[in-house]
Structures are given as C-alpha cells and as structure tokens.
C-alpha cells in the first residue's frame, strides 16, 4: 500500500498495547495520585497510526544523546485524543518530508527501570498503535 508521495505504508495488524484489562482502543495513563486510568482512543486514529512504518529517522531528529527505548518501558502521563489525532497527522507529514521531524520523546527514569513520558505522550501512543517496539528518547534528570 502506498501513502502520499508514493511512501510505503503497512497493512493493518492487531494492536500491540491492548491488555487483558484494557479495551483495544484504550491506553493506560498514570495519574499524579499513582492510579491508572484508561483513556479511549478513536478507532480511526488507531487505523491511521497502523499505517506508519517503523522508521524513526523519518519522524525524529536523532543525535548522540538520543536513546532508542522499548515502548513497553514507557509510562504515559497523559492522553489527549485531539493530541493523538494531531500526532498521527504530523507523523504522516514528517514521514513524507512535508513536516519537520520532532525532537525525541522526553522521559524521566523511575526506580523500577521504567520511564515516565514527560513530553511526547501522544507520539508514544501513535507508535504503540503502529506496532513499533522502540522509540527515540532523551532522558531528563529527575528533580
């Protein structure tokens, strides 16, 4: 399947981030209180995200400080459906060279080895829906 400007796009496949406690179109978000809430994501957004190839250099500005971290190690701290919709659109444009690539995802390390997403929650959600295994990140110091 070809996208805009003849770019390769992948066929749809099962969602990798669905869990036994989450519906396929929901993402878990850690709240400041420590509880987790499930935020529904429109199926149309998920379908569009699944067409994005796993080619980080087409979406991100990568430098020597950038780490490729497994998506399963990232904990979302927010999920705004409109932000996720915008992230899909911007990633499609960046892939096709019609939009600047974004900075890597900003994350903060946790004692348990996971990372809290500080900036880029919507992009992480899109990458998960696309079936990527890892994403470019920059680790910021804890306060």
C-alpha positions as CSV (number, residue, x, y, z in Angstrom):
1,X,0.0,0.0,0.0
2,X,1.3,3.4,-0.9
3,X,0.6,6.6,1.0
4,X,1.2,10.2,-0.1
5,X,4.0,10.8,-2.4
6,X,4.4,7.0,-3.0
7,X,5.6,6.3,0.5
8,X,5.2,2.7,1.7
9,X,2.5,2.2,4.3
10,X,1.9,-1.1,6.1
11,X,-1.2,-3.2,6.3
12,X,-3.3,-3.2,9.4
13,X,-2.5,-5.7,12.2
14,X,-3.5,-6.4,15.8
15,X,-2.9,-3.7,18.4
16,X,0.2,-4.5,20.5
17,X,-0.7,-2.4,23.5
18,X,-4.1,-3.9,24.3
19,X,-4.1,-5.7,27.6
20,X,-6.5,-8.1,29.3
21,X,-7.8,-5.1,31.4
22,X,-7.9,-2.6,28.5
23,X,-10.2,-2.4,25.5
24,X,-8.2,-2.5,22.2
25,X,-8.8,1.3,21.7
26,X,-7.8,2.5,25.2
27,X,-4.4,3.4,26.6
28,X,-3.4,3.3,30.3
29,X,-2.3,6.7,31.8
30,X,-0.6,7.1,35.2
31,X,-2.2,9.8,37.2
32,X,-0.4,12.1,39.7
33,X,-2.2,10.2,42.5
34,X,-0.5,7.0,41.4
35,X,-3.7,5.4,40.0
36,X,-4.1,4.4,36.4
37,X,-7.0,5.4,34.1
38,X,-7.9,4.1,30.7
39,X,-8.4,6.7,28.0
40,X,-10.4,5.7,24.9
41,X,-8.8,6.4,21.5
42,X,-10.9,6.6,18.4
43,X,-10.6,3.6,16.1
44,X,-10.0,5.9,13.1
45,X,-6.9,7.2,14.8
46,X,-5.6,3.7,15.5
47,X,-6.2,2.7,11.9
48,X,-4.3,5.7,10.6
49,X,-1.4,5.1,13.1
50,X,-1.1,1.5,12.0
51,X,-0.1,2.6,8.5
52,X,3.1,4.4,9.8
53,X,6.3,2.4,9.1
54,X,8.8,1.9,11.9
55,X,11.5,4.2,10.6
56,X,12.4,6.6,13.5
57,X,14.7,8.8,11.4
58,X,11.8,9.8,9.3
59,X,9.9,11.2,12.3
60,X,12.6,12.3,14.8
61,X,15.7,14.4,14.9
62,X,18.2,11.9,16.3
63,X,21.6,12.8,17.8
64,X,24.3,11.3,20.0
65,X,22.1,11.9,23.2
66,X,19.2,10.0,21.8
67,X,18.4,6.6,23.1
68,X,16.2,4.0,21.5
69,X,14.0,2.8,24.4
70,X,11.5,-0.1,24.3
71,X,7.9,1.2,24.2
72,X,6.9,-1.2,26.9
73,X,9.2,0.6,29.3
74,X,7.5,3.9,28.8
75,X,4.6,5.0,31.1
76,X,2.2,7.6,29.7
77,X,1.4,10.6,31.9
78,X,-1.4,11.9,29.8
79,X,-3.5,11.0,26.7
80,X,-5.5,13.7,24.9
81,X,-7.5,12.3,22.0
82,X,-7.0,15.5,20.0
83,X,-3.3,15.4,20.7
84,X,-3.1,11.8,19.5
85,X,-5.0,12.7,16.3
86,X,-2.6,15.6,15.7
87,X,0.4,13.4,16.3
88,X,-0.8,10.9,13.6
89,X,-1.2,13.7,11.1
90,X,2.2,15.3,11.9
91,X,3.9,12.0,11.8
92,X,2.4,11.2,8.4
93,X,3.6,14.6,7.1
94,X,7.1,14.1,8.6
95,X,7.4,10.7,7.0
96,X,6.5,12.2,3.7
97,X,9.0,15.1,4.2
98,X,6.3,17.7,4.4
99,X,6.8,18.5,8.1
100,X,9.8,19.0,10.3
101,X,10.9,15.9,12.3
102,X,10.2,16.3,16.0
103,X,12.6,16.1,19.0
104,X,12.9,12.7,20.7
105,X,10.5,11.8,23.4
106,X,11.5,13.3,26.8
107,X,11.4,10.7,29.6
108,X,12.4,10.6,33.2
109,X,13.8,7.4,34.7
110,X,11.9,5.7,37.6
111,X,13.5,3.5,40.3
112,X,11.7,0.4,38.8
113,X,13.6,0.7,35.5
114,X,10.6,2.2,33.6
115,X,10.5,5.8,32.3
116,X,7.7,8.4,32.7
117,X,6.9,10.2,29.5
118,X,7.4,14.0,30.1
119,X,6.9,15.2,26.5
120,X,5.6,13.1,23.6
121,X,2.7,11.1,25.2
122,X,0.6,11.3,22.0
123,X,3.6,10.3,19.8
124,X,4.2,7.3,22.1
125,X,0.6,6.3,21.8
126,X,0.8,6.5,18.0
127,X,4.0,4.5,17.9
128,X,2.4,1.7,20.0
129,X,-0.7,1.7,17.8
130,X,1.7,1.4,14.8
131,X,3.3,-1.7,16.3
132,X,6.7,-0.2,16.9
133,X,8.9,-1.9,19.5
134,X,11.0,1.1,20.4
135,X,11.2,4.9,20.0
136,X,13.9,7.6,20.2
137,X,14.0,9.2,23.6
138,X,16.1,11.8,25.6
139,X,16.4,11.1,29.3
140,X,16.0,14.1,31.5
141,X,17.3,14.3,35.1
142,X,14.9,13.7,38.0
143,X,14.1,16.8,40.1
